[in-house]
Amino acid sequence: MKFYLNSNAAKADILVLLLEKGEKLSAATRKTLGSLAEEAKKRIKAKDFEGEEGETIILYGKKNIVLLGMGDLKSSLPQAMEQLGGKIASIAKKMKSESVAIMVKEDYLSDIANGIVLGAYEFDKYKKKDAKKIQLKEVIFLATKNKKNKEIMEEAEIFSLTSPLTRDLVNIPAGDLSTKDMVNEARKLAKKYGMKIIVMNEAQLKKAGCGAILGVGQGAKETSKLIFLQYKKASKSKVPNLAFIGKGVVFDTGGLNLKPTGYIETMKQDMAGAATVLGTMKAIAEAKLKGHYLGVLACAENAVSDRAQRPGDVVRAFNGKSIEISNTDAEGRLCLADALSYTEAKFKPKKIVDIATLTGAVSVALGYFITGVMGNNEKFLDQVLKAASAAGERAWPLPLDADFIKATKGDFTDLKNSTNGVRAGSSMGGAFLSNFVTKDTPWVHFDIGGTAWAEKTSSTTKYGATGVALRTLFKLADQHQG
């Protein structure tokens, strides 16, 4: 999808005019509307259109014009403009338009553009192909061609190129996406953008002492993999400015602590963290960011078989710490334990971000629209939260206090992967991970267990993968150039 700044809507199939509740047509707006200006004015005067949020009227003429209500901006909900962007994508689809021009206040360009990208997405891999299908290809904002607006258009275009990759991977069923397939996806990305790729297979993981991720995947046909993608452009840094580490459990049965009906059906989404890291690395390459970046995919399948690990088993992570498996369904943190400690020891990144559908508990704390974040460095955590805000995504800090970390200690081992009697499940997941990053390296953990997958549809998200945090991670990468 291409995004442009222009002064007129001549080339677009439709023109969308966004108006606040009670807003009148300005002289400039009437000029843009041309012959339909009078009809628009009459409809507004007759209160056929009052600008309520999402209210829509279509005026048909030589140029079809859509009046779209923004509502009362003083009382609008979070991400309301993004939702309106998604509605524009839906309108374009219904009107079979390949291009759309948009008039809206320049403060909302980014949110509207991102919403259009999200709303235009469809996962149709398994549907019968429609040769006559028309897709939205061009979005033209009638706005000033200044530096800030040009950057917004560039970022929206990059988002349109990378978000579908992340969402497609999450939506593909595990029967068609194994750990081996994740390796192939990473190899394709590496080849296209000239990235260096390292893949650690079962034998190499065993030799390195990565027993935690191996334990998770030992019951599956396809073995566990650690995948490293390095991108470097115009940088003298010998170590990554930033490492992104994603949980890539391609399907999570829960292991012998089996997930019940009502929860297990969507567990193909448990590799959303790894998919987001792949999308981030693609975005970095598409934007040609100057810097040294590392993407890490910790991939395994938590399957049930006679080889699967059992509650009470003991594994040893790369950093030498022993872990009692007190719950086989707390598997993602085991994959990340080896990924975090190995990445820090071998690649020595300046900062680390990990992202994972780690807990269901995070949705109890924050619901389905806010991502939980925590870490070991307040300055870096604050930077992450500001990046999320700048990217138009919602994130909230959760505590990672010493008593949570103390509660991860084992009875017979250094650690146990799940602790009974502590209700703060998301913080406990982060506390466990903190044992695998030293205090010398600023680290932030994203728990997207509540936000990576949508059960209910909206204008920006159909049922399935949301692509959450991709914009935030790209914003962070942009801030760590050099």
TAGI-V730983 format. One record per helix or strand. SS is the DSSP state (~ for helix, > for strand). FROM is the first residue (numbers start at 1). TO is the last residue. If there is no record, write none. Layout:
SS/FROM/TO
SS/FROM/TO
//
This chain:
>/2/6
>/14/20
~/27/45
>/56/59
>/64/71
~/73/75
~/80/94
>/99/103
~/106/120
>/138/142
~/147/171
~/174/176
~/179/193
>/196/200
~/202/208
~/211/217
>/225/233
>/242/252
~/264/287
>/291/302
>/314/316
>/322/324
~/332/347
>/351/356
~/361/366
>/371/375
~/378/391
>/395/397
~/402/406
>/409/409
>/415/416
~/425/434
>/442/447
>/453/454
>/464/465
~/470/479
//
